[in-house]
């Protein structure tokens, strides 16, 4: 069996390796009410959808959407990720006065640091914080927040999608596998660069990562 998205066909073996990485990236935190939440900007509007669901469920009363633009989002969200995410969330029932905008962040560290400043300016100094991200960005978001904002208790969440359902929702398996590999590279490399706290990577996850790199899922890798 293979998955044929909008670009390259991926094999069943590659998808199995990718699912190992997908499962590792997810933190499986038990959700609870928190003082504030941050929706991390990206190409995935599902972040805003999930944020709206959690707001309506009463998990928080203050929501920051953070993000400017990147090469993967500029065409889709020309006015910036935070702005488009906010508009989507308000259409789903989140009141405008519950949302704060952070429109300048260009990476995850900035998402968190700049959102902290936006919250402080609004008089919100949270002790507990929920990070809402793409499914495969949960662990790196957590590791980054523990470095950038160690005083706050951090929880992570994302849309409750299975791996195959997420592939279908994005429609491009090659892009998703590239992103999975790229996020894991950052998770491995960023602690020594001072951007995140270290996370243990199991041997089977590391082997799957190296195999997918050999297979060419490298468009989201960075020079290190």
ZIGIMO-V314011 format. One record per run of one state. SS is the DSSP state (~ for helix, > for strand, _ for the rest). FROM is the first residue (numbers start at 1). TO is the last residue. If there is no record, write none. Layout:
BEGIN
ss: (SS/SS)
from: (FROM/FROM)
to: (TO/TO)
END
This chain:
BEGIN
ss: (_/>/_/>/~/_/>/_/~/_/>/_/~/_/~/>/_/~/_/>/_/~/_/>/_/~/_/~/_/~/_)
from: (1/2/5/9/12/26/36/41/46/57/63/67/81/92/96/99/103/108/122/128/133/135/149/153/158/163/171/173/194/203/215)
to: (1/4/8/11/25/35/40/45/56/62/66/80/91/95/98/102/107/121/127/132/134/148/152/157/162/170/172/193/202/214/224)
END
